[in-house]
Amino acid sequence: MMHQMETQKPAGARPETALGAGEKGSLQRGQFTFYHSFFEAVDSLPKSRQLEAYRAIVRYALFGVEPRLSGSANSVFSAVRPVLEASRIKAEARLKKQTAGESEPTDARPVSPNGRE
């Protein structure tokens, strides 16, 4: 039996292919990091629930769409959500810095005028 994942789209949401504001005014992203631990968590689900979990993760990460899941798929998503949320917050902060004209910090040490550190 195939389980259908229900999602709640924000009122007035743009099409999923567009970049812009997602749910709660958050950034609709063009990419996100999918960690090996995400795969392991989803892979532990019965095959009939895996697609539902993958779609929930991707739609939340890219578009901010809150899934309505139940059972084991909900448990997996709940475990992954904090990582996705932290990543979204970092991406929004980077965008704000870029918009404000600030550059990304680097780990490089400043070089003295004579070329030595």
N, C-alpha and C positions, 0 to 999 in steps of 0.2 A: 504494500500500500504506500503510495507516495504522499508525503505530507506537504501541504502548501504553506509557504511562509507568508504571513500577512505583515505588511509594513505600514507605518503611518508616515505619510508625506506631510511636510509643513504646508500650511495654507499658502497658496500663491507660489508654490515651489516652481522653479525653472525646470525645463527638461533635464534629464540626468546627464546628457552630453555637454551641457553648458557649464562653464565655470562661474562661480559667483557665490552668493550667500546660500548656505544650506539651512538645516534646522537650527533654531535658536540663533540665527544670524551668523553661524559659523562658516568657515571657508569650505567651499566645495573643491576638493583637491584633484589633481591630475595623477597622483601616484601616492603610494604608501609602502612601508616596509612590511612584508609578510614574513614573519619569523618561523624558523623551524619548529618552535614550540607550538605555534598555531596549527601547523600541519599535524603534529603529533596528537594534539587535542582533538582535532576534527577526525583524524584517522581512527581514533578510538571509538567513534560513534558507529552505530550500524550503518551500512551503506545507504539505506533508505533515508537517513537523516543527514548525511554528509553534505549534499548539495545545499540543503536548507541552511546549514551552519556556514558554509563558505560564502553563500550569497549574503547572509546577515553580516558577516565580517566585512566583506567588500563594500556593501552598500552603506554601512555605518562609517567605515574609514574614508570613503571617497565623497559621500553625499550627506553624511550626518543623519541618515534615515534610521530611526529607532525601530528595531524589529520587534515583532510579537512572536515569541517562541515559547515552546513548552518543553518539559522533560529534559532529556539529555542535551539536546541542541541548545536550550537556554542555559544549561550549566556551563557548556563550553564557551558560549558567547560571554557569559558573565565573567569567566576567568580571563578572557582576552580583552574585554572592554577597557580596563584601566591602562593597558599598554597603548591601545588605540587613542584613548583620550589624551594621554600624555604626549603622544606624537602630534596630535591635532593642535594642542596648546603650543608646542614648540614651533610648528609650522606657522601658526598665526602670529607668533612673536617675531619670527624671521620676516614674515611679510610686512609687519608693521615697521620693523627696522629698515627694510629695503625701501618702503614707501617714504619713510622719513629721511632717506638718504644716508643712513648709517651703513657701514660695511660690516661684514661678518668678522668676528674676532678670529685671530689665527693663533696657533701655538708657537709661532716663530718668535725668537728673541729679537729685540731691536739690535741693529748693527750700528756700531760706532762709526764716526766719519772716516776713521782710518781703515775700515773694512773688517775690524775684529769685533768679536762679541764682548 
